[in-house]
Amino acid sequence: MDSKKEVLDAILRLRQQNRPWLNAEKLSQIEQKVTAVPSATLTDRKSALHLSASAVVFNHDKCFFIKHPYLQQILLPAGHVESGESTLECALREFHEETGRRAQATASTPAELLDLNLIYIPSNPVKHEVSHFHVDVRYRLFLASKQPQPPIAELPVYLLGKEQATAEFKGYYILV
């Protein structure tokens, strides 16, 4: 999987969409940053710019969130894209790891590319990580009908309605 090509293709697809949270300036900024680095660095956790993927999964009118252990913020389930992994595969994997639940994308309910964001990550001395940026690819996924019992989550999980979500995520609620 060529991560750089995948992100640049995602930017082209998002430019075709008319979503309230998308803006051309943000997409251009991400495009410039991604174009400037070799593809392999996007899956290298030691690089200044690397790729992450998030899952936007609703259960009726509420969305799944996690509490990030280092940033101490309520965020979408997400994580680093591994070498050879697509952003969609990463979003599915991270949703399962972090929430203990399964999401899916099928022919009848395909994953939907929703958004791209550039996120500043401060240095983390515990992990020996310097400050860096994530290019975060966000997908709308669907809760799988069969779930692990009981779900074993890596992180605290929250199911929040629009009124409880932070401003960054409120726009996604038009999807339900």
C-alpha positions as CSV (number, residue, x, y, z in Angstrom):
1,M,0.0,0.0,0.0
2,D,1.5,3.3,-1.0
3,S,0.4,5.6,1.8
4,K,1.3,8.8,0.0
5,K,-0.8,7.9,-3.0
6,E,-3.7,6.9,-0.7
7,V,-3.7,10.2,1.0
8,L,-3.4,12.2,-2.2
9,D,-6.3,10.2,-3.7
10,A,-8.3,10.8,-0.6
11,I,-7.7,14.6,-1.0
12,L,-9.0,14.4,-4.6
13,R,-12.1,12.5,-3.5
14,L,-12.8,14.9,-0.6
15,R,-12.5,17.9,-2.9
16,Q,-15.5,16.4,-4.8
17,Q,-17.6,16.3,-1.7
18,N,-19.8,19.1,-0.2
19,R,-19.5,18.6,3.5
20,P,-19.7,21.5,6.0
21,W,-16.5,20.4,7.8
22,L,-14.3,20.3,4.7
23,N,-12.4,23.3,3.4
24,A,-10.1,23.7,0.5
25,E,-7.4,25.5,2.5
26,K,-7.1,22.6,5.0
27,L,-6.9,20.0,2.2
28,S,-4.3,22.1,0.3
29,Q,-2.1,22.4,3.5
30,I,-2.3,18.6,4.0
31,E,-1.5,18.0,0.3
32,Q,1.6,20.2,0.5
33,K,2.9,18.5,3.6
34,V,2.3,15.0,2.2
35,T,3.8,15.8,-1.2
36,A,7.0,17.0,0.5
37,V,7.8,13.7,2.2
38,P,8.7,10.2,1.0
39,S,5.8,7.7,1.3
40,A,7.7,5.5,3.7
41,T,7.9,8.2,6.3
42,L,4.1,8.4,6.6
43,T,4.1,5.0,8.5
44,D,7.3,5.7,10.5
45,R,6.4,6.8,14.0
46,K,9.7,8.6,14.4
47,S,9.0,10.9,11.4
48,A,7.7,14.5,11.8
49,L,4.6,13.7,9.8
50,H,2.8,10.4,9.9
51,L,-0.5,8.9,9.1
52,S,-3.3,8.0,11.4
53,A,-6.9,6.8,10.8
54,S,-10.1,7.4,12.8
55,A,-13.4,5.6,13.0
56,V,-16.6,7.6,13.1
57,V,-19.1,4.9,14.3
58,F,-22.7,5.7,15.5
59,N,-25.0,3.6,17.6
60,H,-28.4,5.2,16.7
61,D,-27.8,8.9,17.3
62,K,-24.7,8.6,19.5
63,C,-21.1,8.3,18.4
64,F,-18.2,6.3,19.9
65,F,-15.4,8.2,21.5
66,I,-12.4,7.2,23.7
67,K,-10.3,9.1,26.2
68,H,-6.8,9.4,24.8
69,P,-4.4,8.2,27.5
70,Y,-1.6,10.8,26.9
71,L,-3.6,13.8,25.6
72,Q,-6.3,13.3,28.1
73,Q,-8.9,14.4,25.6
74,I,-12.1,12.7,24.3
75,L,-11.4,11.8,20.7
76,L,-12.5,9.4,18.0
77,P,-11.0,5.9,18.2
78,A,-7.9,6.2,16.1
79,G,-4.3,5.2,15.7
80,H,-1.1,5.0,13.6
81,V,-1.3,3.4,10.2
82,E,1.2,0.5,10.1
83,S,3.5,-0.2,7.1
84,G,1.5,-2.2,4.5
85,E,-1.8,-1.3,6.1
86,S,-4.5,0.9,4.4
87,T,-6.0,3.7,6.3
88,L,-9.4,1.9,6.2
89,E,-7.8,-1.3,7.7
90,C,-6.2,0.9,10.4
91,A,-9.5,2.6,11.3
92,L,-11.2,-0.8,11.6
93,R,-8.4,-2.3,13.7
94,E,-8.1,0.7,16.0
95,F,-11.9,0.9,16.6
96,H,-11.8,-2.7,17.7
97,E,-8.6,-2.4,19.9
98,E,-9.7,0.8,21.6
99,T,-13.4,0.2,22.1
100,G,-13.5,-3.6,22.3
101,R,-16.3,-3.5,19.6
102,R,-16.2,-4.4,15.9
103,A,-17.0,-2.0,13.1
104,Q,-17.5,-3.0,9.5
105,A,-17.6,-1.9,6.0
106,T,-19.6,-4.1,3.5
107,A,-21.0,-3.9,0.1
108,S,-24.3,-2.9,1.5
109,T,-22.8,-0.5,4.1
110,P,-19.5,0.7,2.6
111,A,-17.0,2.8,4.5
112,E,-17.3,6.4,3.7
113,L,-14.3,8.7,3.6
114,L,-15.4,11.7,5.7
115,D,-12.5,13.9,6.4
116,L,-8.8,14.6,6.6
117,N,-7.2,16.5,9.4
118,L,-3.7,17.7,10.3
119,I,-3.3,17.2,14.1
120,Y,-0.4,18.5,16.2
121,I,0.9,15.9,18.7
122,P,3.1,17.3,21.5
123,S,6.2,15.4,22.5
124,N,5.8,12.4,24.8
125,P,8.9,11.8,26.9
126,V,7.5,8.5,28.2
127,K,7.4,7.1,24.6
128,H,10.5,9.0,23.6
129,E,8.5,10.7,20.9
130,V,9.2,14.2,19.7
131,S,6.4,16.5,18.7
132,H,5.0,15.7,15.3
133,F,1.9,15.9,13.1
134,H,-0.6,13.3,12.2
135,V,-2.5,13.4,8.9
136,D,-5.6,11.8,10.1
137,V,-7.9,10.0,7.6
138,R,-11.5,9.7,9.0
139,Y,-14.0,7.1,7.9
140,R,-17.6,6.5,8.7
141,L,-18.0,2.9,9.6
142,F,-20.9,0.8,10.9
143,L,-21.2,-1.1,14.1
144,A,-21.1,-4.8,13.3
145,S,-24.1,-6.9,14.2
146,K,-22.0,-9.5,16.1
147,Q,-20.0,-8.0,18.9
148,P,-17.5,-9.6,21.3
149,Q,-19.1,-10.4,24.7
150,P,-18.2,-8.7,26.8
151,P,-16.3,-6.0,24.8
152,I,-12.8,-5.6,26.2
153,A,-11.6,-2.1,25.5
154,E,-8.1,-0.7,25.8
155,L,-9.3,2.7,26.7
156,P,-12.3,4.4,28.4
157,V,-15.2,4.4,25.9
158,Y,-17.9,7.0,25.7
159,L,-21.1,7.0,23.6
160,L,-21.9,10.7,23.1
161,G,-24.8,12.5,21.6
162,K,-24.2,15.7,19.6
163,E,-24.8,18.0,22.5
164,Q,-22.0,16.2,24.5
165,A,-19.5,16.1,21.6
166,T,-16.8,18.7,21.2
167,A,-17.2,21.3,18.4
168,E,-14.7,19.4,16.2
169,F,-17.0,16.4,15.9
170,K,-20.5,18.0,16.0
171,G,-20.7,18.3,12.2
172,Y,-20.5,14.5,11.8
173,Y,-23.9,14.1,13.5
174,I,-25.7,15.1,10.3
175,L,-24.9,11.6,9.2
176,V,-27.5,10.1,11.5
